[in-house]
Amino acid sequence: MSTAKAKPVEVALRPLDNERLANLCGPLDEHLRQIETAYDVTIARRGEHCRVSGDAAQARLAGQALQHFYELAKAPLSIDDIQLGLVELRSRSQAAQPAAGLLTRKSDLHGRTPHQVQYLRQIQEHDITFGIGPAGTGKTYLAVASAVDAFERDQVQRIVLTRPAVEAGERLGFLPGDLAQKVDPYLRPLYDALYDLMGFDKVARMFEKQAIEVAPLAYMRGRTLNHAFIILDEAQNTTPEQMKMFLTRIGIGAKAVVTGDITQVDLPKGQKCGLIEARRILADVRGLAFTDFDASDVVRHPLVARIVAAYEKHGNEK
């Protein structure tokens, strides 16, 4: 049996600065708890001395994280700073060159994991890109950011966002309200990303000018979308026929991104998944790109990555 947990890692935070220590630890040591969760270790602190207990390799990484965040703690740190920083530290051992910065309201927006960097680069270099992976890996958010970037650089004339409203199925017409109100619950993640990246007022103005269009997938049939950046979200809930219909909407000067999580298919039992079929059929088609995300790409609470990994392990065992 391994005795890797026997010897804790000792970390001395220098130079001693009580304000920096307070910024590092956060309210009620919340930042330390985040680091503990991310590396599955226990941190005991007395003054500037920290003792990190757990798996030897993970304890060393947690010790390095403490030193890293102490360097940054000359200014107050937020939970976001800690969680995003942990994602970057987790990926630092894999050589990844940042993609070119995106022109959005968030000046520091960039890929934080190797797969995210690859995804952004593929979107820039290909007319159709697929992003496939679990929740929290940034598939949709980075796609919307790329669409905003392309619009701001005048590479496209409008942004079109769509997703299938599978949960409502044929009963969509029985929901109260007009079309926009009926499909709003299904498109809310796309709205949220737009508001975050462009600001509420600018998004509202673009909707008025029809520079942004949001519609359920069923309303794409028969159209040709020229000079547009088109995003199909939740593509795991498309049928093969719907996927083919969507991909053949792409017009001159257009770019499309398809995102989905093939572990969360809500289609009726026995119905083939359009995203899985597209991956198989289009694997060798030039001009298309596929990025596969996994638990290491999750950019949310550190527990989310471990939850995703646990479900992946369970699925593989089954």
Summary of the structure (lengths in Angstrom):
residues: 318
radius of gyration: 22.3
end to end distance: 26.9
largest distance: 67.1
contacts: 977
relative contact order: 0.13
helix: 48%
strand: 15%
